[in-house]
Amino acid sequence: MKIAVVGIGVAGAYLMNRLSEARDIQITGFERMPEKDHDAVCAWATSKNEMSRLVKKCGLTFEDYILHNGKHMIVDSGSGTNKRIDIKLKGMVNYDKIKLIRDMTSGTKIEFGRAPRKENLESDFDLIIDSTGFHRNYLPRLKNETWIPCVQYKVRYKTGLEPYDDYYLKAFPSMTGYFWYFPLGNGYAHIGAGDFERKNNNKFVEQFLKKYECEVIRKVGRPVRISPPLFCEPFTDGRKSVGVGESIGTVYSLLGEGIIPASWCAELFIEHYFDLKAYREAVLKKFQIYVLVYRFIQLKISGKFSIIRQWRDLLNIYRHMKSEESRYGMAIKIADMIRVSKI
Ligand SMILES: Cc1cc2nc3c(=O)[nH]c(=O)nc-3n(C[C@H](O)[C@H](O)[C@H](O)COP(=O)(O)OP(=O)(O)OC[C@H]3O[C@@H](n4cnc5c(N)ncnc54)[C@H](O)[C@@H]3O)c2cc1C
């Protein structure tokens, strides 16, 4: 079977690594960025507990890529007397995402600087994997989807002038998004923001850059899709293309977190690539809770959330995250959840 993997991000890299081992598969990757400019536009935060398991399956050691081990995350809710929520971290780290992608794909066949036309791929391959993330170029357009525009800078601070030594988030009113400061070690950090309302992201980041003197290394921007897989159907074009990762909505919308979910989606694809119906069912099942979380975010953004009416939903989200603290890399408390719901 000849498979094309289009888009070498988290999902694409995982697939290149794991499927290259399969005897019955010939796999070729395509990445639109030239190799020297290939980047991973993302804040690079994840949970080392789950990533260690995933990366081990690719014959690598996740610890080798860690840049910062988190202890606490301050969430500034911006209002009220208890506006700072101090979350104890249990495995949240920042890691060198692009280096890991390069190492996962080392020795595999990838054509960089190429965004091939679907028609051309269809004549050469049996299956085309759309792992283009937000772009979803090889799948039908979605009519009703939600995405958050984001901007991010990689910066460097002089020793002793770092604004924070650990994770910091500032939530925007009605949870339309947040500003982040994620340390990358040795004075480097990712600072950025995403805002559904498009009001706060640029403004807040610019203010922060002015307030804390730093050297700007790089500025990037792209939206993140937060509609869950249930609302990103179809996962295939009915011909040869099938989506894996953010192209089919695998982002945990409460956190804007997509690294682990995209890797899980790639794992599900590996288990079911010979039966796309079973793949679809497995994805919908695995990411079922994302629908509830997305509805919560939608209600918050539209100002329609009521803690009394939606108490049961909030409790279910809490129970889910509490039962998977290790996977989220943080201590989950009901009191924090309630405070977050009041932002
Ligand atoms: C600013 C920002 C910060 C984020 N921070 C975090 C974070 O800290 N932690 C976290 O877990 N998640 C984070 N996310 C979400 C996370 O980055 C994504 O959900 C995740 O990377 C999706 O993985 P993917 O492999 O599906 O797609 P991506 O990682 O987006 O990879 C898609 C790849 O496809 C390539 N491509 C696109 N179109 C084409 C084409 N036509 N032809 C060929 N190649 C193409 C792109 O260049 C890219 O390399 C963030 C997202 C954004 C926007």
Ligand as a Chemical Component Dictionary entry (heavy atoms), coordinates in Angstrom:
data_LIG
# 
_chem_comp.id                   LIG 
_chem_comp.type                 NON-POLYMER 
_chem_comp.pdbx_formal_charge   0 
_chem_comp.three_letter_code    LIG 
# 
loop_
_chem_comp_atom.comp_id 
_chem_comp_atom.atom_id 
_chem_comp_atom.alt_atom_id 
_chem_comp_atom.type_symbol 
_chem_comp_atom.charge 
_chem_comp_atom.model_Cartn_x 
_chem_comp_atom.model_Cartn_y 
_chem_comp_atom.model_Cartn_z 
_chem_comp_atom.pdbx_ordinal 
LIG C1  C1  C 0 0.004  29.511 18.691 1  
LIG C2  C2  C 0 -0.349 28.104 19.102 2  
LIG C3  C3  C 0 0.150  27.589 20.291 3  
LIG C4  C4  C 0 -0.163 26.271 20.654 4  
LIG N1  N1  N 0 0.385  25.775 21.805 5  
LIG C5  C5  C 0 0.145  24.499 22.155 6  
LIG C6  C6  C 0 0.794  23.945 23.293 7  
LIG O1  O1  O 0 1.568  24.611 23.972 8  
LIG N2  N2  N 0 0.532  22.657 23.601 9  
LIG C7  C7  C 0 -0.318 21.874 22.853 10 
LIG O2  O2  O 0 -0.523 20.700 23.194 11 
LIG N3  N3  N 0 -0.925 22.373 21.760 12 
LIG C8  C8  C 0 -0.699 23.656 21.378 13 
LIG N4  N4  N 0 -1.270 24.156 20.240 14 
LIG C9  C9  C 0 -2.072 23.252 19.401 15 
LIG C10 C10 C 0 -1.143 22.286 18.660 16 
LIG O3  O3  O 0 -0.007 22.977 18.164 17 
LIG C11 C11 C 0 -1.821 21.624 17.460 18 
LIG O4  O4  O 0 -3.133 21.246 17.768 19 
LIG C12 C12 C 0 -1.027 20.395 17.018 20 
LIG O5  O5  O 0 0.290  20.747 16.672 21 
LIG C13 C13 C 0 -1.723 19.768 15.814 22 
LIG O6  O6  O 0 -0.882 18.784 15.265 23 
LIG P1  P1  P 0 -1.075 18.346 13.746 24 
LIG O7  O7  O 0 0.033  17.416 13.451 25 
LIG O8  O8  O 0 -2.462 17.901 13.529 26 
LIG O9  O9  O 0 -0.882 19.694 12.890 27 
LIG P2  P2  P 0 0.337  20.713 12.886 28 
LIG O10 O10 O 0 1.245  20.456 14.017 29 
LIG O11 O11 O 0 -0.257 22.065 12.725 30 
LIG O12 O12 O 0 1.152  20.337 11.553 31 
LIG C14 C14 C 0 0.649  20.598 10.277 32 
LIG C15 C15 C 0 1.824  20.575 9.294  33 
LIG O13 O13 O 0 1.294  20.589 7.978  34 
LIG C16 C16 C 0 2.008  21.497 7.175  35 
LIG N5  N5  N 0 1.101  21.881 6.071  36 
LIG C17 C17 C 0 0.009  22.670 6.126  37 
LIG N6  N6  N 0 -0.585 22.708 4.927  38 
LIG C18 C18 C 0 0.136  21.919 4.095  39 
LIG C19 C19 C 0 0.014  21.533 2.724  40 
LIG N7  N7  N 0 -0.985 21.955 1.957  41 
LIG N8  N8  N 0 0.953  20.698 2.192  42 
LIG C20 C20 C 0 1.991  20.243 2.948  43 
LIG N9  N9  N 0 2.147  20.573 4.248  44 
LIG C21 C21 C 0 1.233  21.387 4.824  45 
LIG C22 C22 C 0 2.386  22.617 8.142  46 
LIG O14 O14 O 0 3.479  23.382 7.662  47 
LIG C23 C23 C 0 2.725  21.804 9.397  48 
LIG O15 O15 O 0 4.073  21.400 9.407  49 
LIG C24 C24 C 0 -0.999 25.475 19.840 50 
LIG C25 C25 C 0 -1.518 26.005 18.653 51 
LIG C26 C26 C 0 -1.196 27.302 18.274 52 
LIG C27 C27 C 0 -1.733 27.854 16.997 53 
# 
loop_
_chem_comp_bond.comp_id 
_chem_comp_bond.atom_id_1 
_chem_comp_bond.atom_id_2 
_chem_comp_bond.value_order 
_chem_comp_bond.pdbx_ordinal 
LIG C1  C2  SING 1  
LIG C2  C3  SING 2  
LIG C2  C26 DOUB 3  
LIG C3  C4  DOUB 4  
LIG C4  N1  SING 5  
LIG C4  C24 SING 6  
LIG N1  C5  DOUB 7  
LIG C5  C6  SING 8  
LIG C5  C8  SING 9  
LIG C6  O1  DOUB 10 
LIG C6  N2  SING 11 
LIG N2  C7  SING 12 
LIG C7  O2  DOUB 13 
LIG C7  N3  SING 14 
LIG N3  C8  DOUB 15 
LIG C8  N4  SING 16 
LIG N4  C9  SING 17 
LIG N4  C24 SING 18 
LIG C9  C10 SING 19 
LIG C10 O3  SING 20 
LIG C10 C11 SING 21 
LIG C11 O4  SING 22 
LIG C11 C12 SING 23 
LIG C12 O5  SING 24 
LIG C12 C13 SING 25 
LIG C13 O6  SING 26 
LIG O6  P1  SING 27 
LIG P1  O7  DOUB 28 
LIG P1  O8  SING 29 
LIG P1  O9  SING 30 
LIG O9  P2  SING 31 
LIG P2  O10 DOUB 32 
LIG P2  O11 SING 33 
LIG P2  O12 SING 34 
LIG O12 C14 SING 35 
LIG C14 C15 SING 36 
LIG C15 O13 SING 37 
LIG C15 C23 SING 38 
LIG O13 C16 SING 39 
LIG C16 N5  SING 40 
LIG C16 C22 SING 41 
LIG N5  C17 SING 42 
LIG N5  C21 SING 43 
LIG C17 N6  DOUB 44 
LIG N6  C18 SING 45 
LIG C18 C19 SING 46 
LIG C18 C21 DOUB 47 
LIG C19 N7  SING 48 
LIG C19 N8  DOUB 49 
LIG N8  C20 SING 50 
LIG C20 N9  DOUB 51 
LIG N9  C21 SING 52 
LIG C22 O14 SING 53 
LIG C22 C23 SING 54 
LIG C23 O15 SING 55 
LIG C24 C25 DOUB 56 
LIG C25 C26 SING 57 
LIG C26 C27 SING 58 
# 
